[in-house]
Amino acid sequence: MASRGIAAESLSVVVLGQFNPAVFSPLWFFDELLIGRSEREQAEMGVVSNEVTSFQMGWLRLTANTSMLQLSTTEPEEFVRLRDAVIGTLRALTGTPVAAVGINHDVHVTMDSIHSYNRIGHVLAPKSPWDGVLQSPGMRSVILWGARPDDHVGRVQIRVEPSQQFPQSVYIQNNDHYQFTATQASELEGSWQITEIGPPSSQHVESVINVLQANWDASLARATVAESRVVELGGEEAL
């Protein structure tokens, strides 16, 4: 029987806007004082081009294209440094237009029993509605959207799937999405109404930085609550 607990955990910050991927390199991050000498020396290069750039710097991974910048880590003890690296990167990219930011927490949780593992799927995606339509139906993926619990435009998205990496485990992703448009949250009629992301603007950089500084702890706390709720659906104690 598998031992219940977090099998893997990661955190990423995704900024949408207009970027020049060729700018980024481990040396650039080192020169901007965003990583130390050890991270620069441990760097594993993927690809660097005008269209896409990707590489690993010790605990920190960068992926960028012309419309997206993502910094991520699989080491929970580095989550705060991840936030600081994103803020430092944005401040170094003077005048870069941005439009939205997402804080994404991912976990793979191993359940105590196959019964608990299966029960999550039974609760989130009941099988009875598919009688006579599908043979042996099973949950592949469930995505829920919710209204932001603050005054920002955006949404909270939770994805639940069977883990493809670990046996008897469930994958849970929490996407805390903030976008910057002329529309105020109070003007939206639906609790998770889809709104177009506004055009990128350099004026939004400070807004992104303020979001990361003011909402970081609350965002991770909400993710933990959501993940615990999913585990409880299996009849087990919260994380």
N, C-alpha and C positions, 0 to 999 in steps of 0.2 A: 504494500500500500504506500502511496506517495505521502510525503510529509508536507503538511499544509504550511504555506507561507509565500512570501514574495520571491518568485524565481528569478525575475529580472525587472529592472526599473530604469526608466530614462526620462529626461526632460529636454525639451527643445523650445526655442523661441524663434518664431518665423515672422519676419518683417516683409511686407509687400510694398513695392515701390519701383524705383528705377535705379539700377545698379550697374557698375562696370566690374564684372567678375574678375577680369584680368588684374585688377588692383591688388587683390588679396593674395597674400603669401605668408608663411610662417615668419619670415623676416619682417614683413609689414606689421604683424601683430606684436612682434618683439620690439620693434622700433617705437611703436605706440604705447609700450609698457602695458600691454594687455595680457601677455604671457611672460613667463620667466625663461631663463636660459635653458633649463632642462626640457621644457615643452618644445622649444625651438629645435633642440638637438634630437628630440624623439620624433620629430615630425615625419609623417609618412605621406608622401605626395600621391595624389590621385591624378587629377587633371587640372591644368590651368589654361584657360583660353578666354577669348572675348565673349563666348556664349555661356560657358559653365566652368565653375571652379569647385574642386572638392579636395580636402585633405584633412588629416588627423594631426593634432598637436597635443600629444599626451592625453589628458582627460577631455580635451575640447575638440570637437569636430565642426568644420565649416563646410557648408554647401551653399553655392550661390549661382544664380543665373541673372539674366537681365531684369527680371521682375521680382526676384525673391532672394532674401538673405536668411539663412538658417544657421544658428549656432546651437549645438546640442552636447549632452554628456550622458554617459551611462553610470556615472558615479554620484550617488546622492549627496555625498559629503561636499561635492563641488557645485551644488545647485545655486548657492548665493554667488559664487564666483562666475557662474554662467550669466546670471543677471548683470553683474558688473561688466562682464566682457561685452555683452550686447550694448549696454549704455555707452561704454567707452568707444566701441566701434562706431556707433551713430554720431557721437560727438567728434570723432576724427574725420568722418565723411562730411565735411562742411558743405552745406547746401544741397545735400542729397534729398530728392523728393521721396516721401513715403506716404502710404495710404492706410495701412492696417497693421495690426500686430496680434499674434496668437501665442499664448502660453500653453504648451502641450505636454501633459503628463501621461506616460504610458507605463502600465504594469502588467506582468503575467503572474497570476496568483494560482498556486497549486492547491487544489481542494483536498480535504481530508479523505473523501470517499468518492467513488464514481457516482453514487447516488446524489451527493451534494452537487457534483459537477453537472449531472444531467438535469437536476431540478431547476437550475438557473435558466436553462433553455426552455423547460416546460412552463416556467412562470412568465418569462419575457415573450415567448412565442408559443402560445398554446397550440396543441396539435389538432384538437377536435374540429376547428373550422376547415381543416384540409381533408377531412374524411371524404373519400370518394374522388379526391382530386390528386393527391400525392400518396405514394406508397412509402411508408416509414419516413415521414417528414422529420427534419431536424433543423435546428436553428443554425444558420451560417453567419449571420451578422444582423445586429439591431442597432440603429442609430436614432438617437433622440435629440431634439433641439429644445432649448428652453430660453426664456427671456433672461436678459442680464439682470443681476440683483442690484444694479447701481444705475447711475444716470448716463452711462456710456451707450453709444449705439453699438450693436453687435449681438452676440448670442453665446450660449454655452452649449456645446455639443458633446454627447457621451456616446461612445461606440463600444459595444460588447460583442465579442466573438470567441469561439473556441480557439485556444492558443495553437498556433502552427509550429511553435518552438518547443513546447514542453507538454508531456502527457498529463492528462487529468487536470488541465489548467485552463483558466479563462483569461483572455486578453481584454483589458479595459483601457480605453483612451479617453482622456478628458481634454477637450479643446476649448480654451477660454479665449474667445475671439472679440477683439475690439477693432472698430473701424471708424474712420474719421471722414464725415460728410457734412454737408450743410444741413441735413435733417437731424433734428434733435430727437432723443429717445422718447420724450414726452409726446411727440407728434405722431408716433407710429401707432396704428390701430391694433395690430396683432401682437401678441406677446412675443412671437419669434418671427415676425414679418421679415421676409427677405428684402433687403435694401441693397441697392447697388453701391459698391465701394467707390467713393469719390475719386477724382483724379489725384494722383500723387502730388504732394506739395512739400517743399522744404519747411514750410510753416508748421507742419505736423510733427517734425522731429521731436520738439520739446514735449508735445502731447504724448508721444510714444514713451519717451523717457519718464515722464510723470506717471504714466500708467504702470510702468514696470516698478518704479520706486514705491508708489502708494498702494498697489494692489497685489504685489508679489506673494506675501504671506497668506493673504485671504484667498488668492487663487489656488495655491497649493493645499490649503485647508479644505476648500470646497471639493477639490479633486479627491482628497482622502475620504471625505464623507460619501461621495458618490461611489467610490471603489468599495467602501465598507458596506454600502447598501446592496451592491451587487452580490457580495459574498454572503450577506445575510439572506438573500433570496434562496441560497442553497441550504439554508437552515443552520449555518455556522455562525460563530461569533464574529463581530466586526474586526477589521484589521486594527 
